[in-house]
Amino acid sequence: QVQPVESGGGLVRAGGSLRLSCAASGRTSRRYNTGWFRQAPGKEREFVGTISWNGDSTYYVDSVNGRFTISRDNAKNVVYLQMNSLKPEDTAVYLCAVDRQFRPPRTVADGYDYWGQGTQVTVSS
C-alpha cells in the first residue's frame, strides 16, 4: 500500500503561482508513476499531468501545458506540481495518484491505484 498526501493548496490571484506537493508514505521501497488530477464542483475528474517513476517522462493536458510543471525528488519521495500563470478556471481540488504497475505513465484516472484526499486550489479573478 502507498498513501499519497497532497499539500500546498490555497487562494491565489489570477496570474499567480502555487506549488503543490505529493508525499508518498507506506511501501516506498520503489518509485511509481505519479499523476495529478483535478476536480471542480459539478465537473468530472480531469487529468492534469503525470510523471514517470524516474522523472524522465512527463505529460500534460493541453490546457496547462507551458504553465504547469511536474517534477519529483525521489530521495524525499515527493512529487511536485508547479503551477504558474494561474487562471480562475484552474480552480479545483487537486489530487495526486500513484500507479503501482511498472508501465508507461497513464493519462486516465483508471490507470492509478492509490489516491490522496486532495488539496483545494482557488484562483480569484
C-alpha positions in Angstrom: 0.0 0.0 0.0 1.1 3.5 -0.8 -0.6 6.6 0.6 -0.2 9.8 -1.3 -0.8 13.1 0.7 -1.2 16.4 -1.1 -0.3 19.8 0.3 0.3 23.4 -0.8 -3.1 24.4 -2.0 -4.6 27.8 -1.2 -6.1 31.0 -2.6 -4.1 32.9 -5.2 -5.0 35.7 -7.7 -5.1 35.2 -11.4 -1.6 35.2 -12.8 -0.1 34.0 -9.6 1.7 30.7 -8.8 1.4 27.8 -6.4 3.4 24.7 -5.8 1.7 21.5 -4.7 3.4 18.6 -3.2 2.5 14.9 -3.1 4.3 13.0 -0.5 4.1 9.2 -0.6 4.1 7.1 2.6 3.9 3.3 3.0 5.5 1.0 0.6 8.1 3.4 -0.9 10.9 1.0 -1.5 10.3 1.5 -5.2 9.2 4.5 -7.1 6.0 4.9 -9.0 4.5 6.8 -11.9 2.5 9.7 -10.3 -0.3 11.6 -11.8 -2.1 14.9 -10.9 -5.8 15.3 -11.5 -8.3 18.0 -10.6 -12.0 18.1 -9.9 -14.1 21.3 -9.9 -17.6 21.4 -8.4 -20.1 19.7 -10.7 -17.4 18.5 -13.1 -15.7 15.2 -13.8 -12.3 14.5 -12.6 -9.8 15.8 -15.1 -6.2 14.6 -15.9 -3.7 17.4 -15.4 -0.3 15.8 -15.9 1.8 12.8 -15.0 5.5 11.9 -14.4 7.2 8.6 -14.8 8.8 6.8 -11.8 12.3 8.1 -12.8 11.3 11.5 -13.8 12.3 11.0 -17.4 8.8 11.5 -18.9 6.1 14.0 -18.3 2.8 14.6 -20.0 0.2 17.4 -19.6 -3.3 18.2 -20.6 -3.2 20.9 -23.3 -4.9 23.5 -21.1 -2.0 23.5 -18.6 0.9 22.8 -21.0 3.5 25.5 -20.7 2.1 26.8 -17.4 2.4 23.7 -15.1 5.4 21.6 -14.5 5.7 18.3 -12.7 8.9 17.2 -11.1 10.0 14.7 -8.4 12.6 14.3 -5.7 12.9 10.5 -5.3 15.2 10.9 -2.3 12.3 12.5 -0.5 9.5 10.5 -2.1 7.9 13.8 -3.2 6.3 14.8 -6.5 5.7 18.5 -7.2 3.2 20.3 -9.3 4.4 23.9 -10.0 1.6 26.0 -11.3 2.3 29.3 -12.9 0.1 31.9 -14.7 -2.9 30.5 -12.8 -6.4 31.3 -14.2 -9.8 31.2 -12.5 -10.6 28.1 -14.5 -7.8 26.3 -12.7 -9.9 26.4 -9.5 -10.4 22.8 -8.3 -9.5 20.2 -5.8 -6.1 18.8 -7.0 -5.4 15.2 -6.3 -2.3 13.1 -6.8 -2.4 9.4 -7.6 0.1 6.6 -7.8 0.2 3.8 -10.3 1.6 0.6 -8.7 2.3 -1.1 -12.1 5.5 -0.7 -13.9 4.5 0.7 -17.3 4.4 4.0 -19.2 2.6 6.8 -17.4 -1.2 6.9 -17.9 -3.4 9.9 -18.6 -6.7 8.5 -17.3 -7.9 8.0 -13.7 -8.3 4.3 -14.2 -4.6 4.0 -14.6 -3.9 4.8 -11.0 -4.4 2.7 -7.9 -3.8 4.9 -4.8 -5.2 8.4 -4.4 -4.7 11.2 -2.0 -7.5 13.2 -0.4 -6.8 16.3 -2.4 -5.9 19.9 -1.8 -8.1 22.9 -2.7 -6.7 25.5 -5.2 -8.8 28.6 -5.7 -7.8 31.3 -8.2 -9.6 34.6 -7.9 -10.1 36.9 -10.9 
